[in-house]
Amino acid sequence: MNESRILAERIAHERELRAAERAAFEHERELRTLYDQHERELRTSNEVAVEKAREAHDEVIEVRLQNLNHFAERMESLQKTYMPIDRFEREHNVLLERHLRDIAILSEKVDLQEKVTVRQDTTQALLDQATQSHRWQIGISIGLIGLFVSSGLSLAALLLHLAGLY
């Protein structure tokens, strides 16, 4: 009887172990199901977050592209008023040569008129004309210098601003 009781206890113990093993298996299955649901929710929320970030990035890129297009238009308008230094110097030298030539011609005319004994009023009128011509050329030269400096500064400011965008 002792043996049958021990055998019955072993069988009962074996059944308890199997029931505990089955319960552990069921618990693990429940945990796996919960984990899979959580993983699915996490991936879905991750996809939504990535899509929102992509849309925000696309909006930022669109704004920057619009800014670049605006600045490109400004650059084109600046280039229409921009004069390179070599062209400015070339035109300034042409104006200076023309001025010196006009002064020489007027001086020659004054000398000829003095030889012909023209009145003092005529001589004074020619000198006034040379002075006015000289003032006009100086005014143009100063205007061109101002235009070049302001265009260069505007271009430098625009380039610094564009460099600051990136």
ABEGO torsion letter per residue (X at the ends): XAAAAAAAAAAAAAAAAAAAAAAAAAAAAAAAAAAAAAAAAAAAAAAAAAAAAAAAAAAAAAAAAAAAAAAAAAAAAAAAABBBAAAAAAAAAAAAAAAAAAAAAAAAAAAAAAAAGBBAAAAAAAAAAAAAAAAAAAAAAAAAAAAAAAAAAAAAAAAAAAAAAX
